[in-house]
Amino acid sequence: MSNVRAEIEVWGTILYVDASSAAVAGVDEAALQSGIDAVREHVVHVDDVFSTYKPDSVISRLRRKEISIESTSEEVQDVWNRCAFAREVTDGAFDPWAVEGGFDPSGFVKGWAADRCAEIMFAAGAVHVQINAAGDLTLRGGHLDGKEVAPWSIGIVNPENRQEIVQVFNIMDGAIATSGTYERGAHILDPHTGLIAIGARSATAIGPDGGLTDALATALMVEGRDGAVWFSNPDLVEYSAWVVDRHEDVAWSVGPESFTR
């Protein structure tokens, strides 16, 4: 078995990669390292295309109405359409169009890109993969615990005390995203009012798609308990949520009874 780990500075944060080959796969460290190089190249590309801070990015030009969505690449249109779906299933609580300056997919792209980074590492021969994009995680194949494969254990911190783990999710394959005020302060806006979101103190979403879990976590910060109804939608049957209330010192959950995927 070979293992590589990397920290990549991008998007104003650090992207962490932990990838291993199978014990009998015969994939050497050089092959996995080539995957890391490809991941680094990909996330720089994502930043160049989707950044709202770079004036020459596609998204910045789209926001200034210098180009239309129809004239953009397939991947930009894919993100646009996926964001529209996330807006629909959250009843507008996630709405990248309801922001100052126009379309801003930042609340979706990190999770979406993490999924693609995992695909790159798989193509390089990895079997056990963790991609951590500043709290948006894509997990594949569990991890080797001795000679056994065990789920990745992902801890959620207390939004009032970051030294305390208040919940742990065990995930073999899937994505998990957490939004809260403890990372960047009160930065999520309610698209319905334009004011700071007050639905939850911390919101975690778990499911098969990284972009959608990213969007759901953001939307739950806006709606809080009122967002529980979204998970009755058949399109979200594989998704779960665990949320710390804004006004009460309690947490609630919705979705499949087992969070192990």
N, C-alpha and C positions, 0 to 999 in steps of 0.2 A: 504494500500500500504506500502511496505517496500523498503528501499533504502540502498545501501552500496556503499562506495567509498574506493579506495585503491591506494596506490602508491607502486610500486614494483621495486626495483633496479635490473636491469638485462641488459645484452648486452651493458654495459657501459653507460646506460642512465636510464630514469625512464619510466616505463609503468604505465599509469593511467587507472583505471577502474571506471566507474560510471554505476551502474545497479540498476533498480527498477523492482519490480513486478507490476502486474496490480492491480488496486484499489480493484477488486473483486476476485482476484486469491486466496487469503488466504495463500500466500507464506510468511512465516515469515523471519525475518532478519537472523536467524540462518541458514536457507536453502541457502540464498544468500551468506552468509559468507563461507559456505562450497564450494560454487562455486568459491569464491575468492581464497580459499586455493588450489583448483584444478587448477586454472589459474596460481598461483604461482608455483606449481609443474610442470605444463606444460612448462612455459617459461624457467625454469631452465633446463628442458629436452632439449628444443630447443637449448639453449646455449651449452649444453654438446655435442649435435650432430652436429650443424651447425657452431659453432665458428671457425674462422680462426686463433684465438689467442691461443686457447687451443691445445697443441700438441697432446693430445690423442683423440680429437674429430674425428668423422667419416670424416668430411670434410677435416681436416688436414691430416688424413691418406690417403684420396683419392687424395689430392693435392701432396702428396709425392709418389703416385703410389704404396703404400703398399697394397692397395685393389682396386678392380675394381668396377664400378658402379653396375654391375650385382650382386655383392656379398653384396650390402648394403640393408637396410630395404626398405619396400614399401614407407615409407614417404620420404626417401632420393631420391629414384627413381622418386617419384611424383614431388618433387621440381626440380630435374634435367630436367624432361620432360617439366614442365611448363616454366622453364627458356629457354629451347630450343624453345618453342612456342613464348615466348616474344622476343627472338632474331630474329625469323623469321618475326614477324609482325612489328618490328622496323627496318628492313633491316640492322641488325647488330649494331645499335646504342646502344642497350643494349646487352652486350655480356659477361657473367660471365666467359667465357673461355679465353678471351683476356686480361687477367691480369697476372701480375707477380706471379709465384708460382702455377698457374693452377686454376681450377674451384673455383670461389668465388661467392656464391649466396646471399651475404649480401644485394644487392640492390633489392632483391625479398622477402627474408625470413621474414622481419619485418611485411610487409603487410599480407603475407600468415599466419603468426602466429597470428596476430591480429584477422583475421577471425576466427581462431580456438578458440581463447579466447572467442570471442562472442558466439560461439556455446556452449562452456562449461557453460557460464552464462545462456544461454537459457535452457540448460539441468537442471540447478539448480532452474529454475522457474522464471528467469528474463524475462521481456517483452520489457523493454526500456533499451538499452545498448549502451554505448560509450566506445570503447577501443582506447586509444591514445598511440601508440608506437613511440614516438619521431617524431611526424609529420605525421605518417601513421595511419589513423583513420579508424576503422570499426564502423558503426553505424547501429543500429537495432531498429525498432519500434518507432522512434521519442522519445520525452521526454514529461513528463506531465507538462504543463504550466497551473497551477491552476487545473481545472478539465478537461481541454482539452488536447489532444495530439497534439503537434506541432513538426515540423521538427527540427532536430538539426541544429543550426546555427554555421557554421565554418568560422572563419575569416582568411583571408590571409594577412600577413603583407607586408609592403613595404620593399623590399630587401635593400633599402638604409636607412630606418628608421624603426626599429622594433617596435616603439611606435605607428605607424600609420597602421590602417587596410585599405587596398585598395580594397578588394573584400570580399563578404560574400556569402557562398553557403548554401542553405537550403536543408537538406537531411533527408529523413525519413529512408530509408534502402539503404545501399551501403557502398562504401569505397572512401576515398579521401586521396591522398598522395601529399606532396609538397617537392620538392628538391630546394635547393638554396645555395648560398655561405654564407648566414648570420648565419647558424648554426655551420658549421665546416670549414668555409673558402672554398677555391677552392680545393675541394677534389675529384671531379668527373673527370675521365679521358675519353677521346675520344678513344674508342677501335680501331678506324681506324688508329689513329696516335700515340697513347700512350701519347699524350700531354693533358694538362688541357682542359676540355670542355669549349667552348666559344659560344655555341648556344643560351644560355639564361641566365638571371640573376636569374630567379625564374620560376619554372614550376610546375603546379598543374594538376593532372589527377584525374578524377572522374569516377567511374563505379562500377559494382557489385562485382568484385573480388579484394581483397586487394593486393595480390601478383602482379597482373598485373598492377594495378594502381601505385604501387611502382615502377615497372620496367619502365612504360611509363613516369613517372615523371623524372626518371633518364635519359632515352633516349632523352627526350625533352630538357634537359640541354645540351645534346651533339649536337642535330641537329637544335634546334630552329624552325624557320618557315618551314624549309624543312621537319619537322616531321608532318606537318599538313596533308599531303597526306595519312599517315597511317590510319587516321580515316575514309577513304573511304572504307577500308577493311570491308567486312560484319561481320567478327569476332569481330570488334570493334564498332558495331552499337550502343551499349549501353554505350559507353565511350565518355567522353568529356575532353577538356583540356583548361586551361587558363594560358597564358605564358607572362612573362615580358621580353621584348626584351633585348638582351645583349648590342646592340649598339644604340638603340633609347629609349627615355623615353616614351614608349608606351607599351600597352598590347594587346594581340590578343587572340581569343578563337576559338575553333572548336568543333563540335559535336552537340548534341541536343540543341535546342534553350533554353529550360528550364533546369536549373541545379537542380531543385527539383525532387528528386526520390521518 
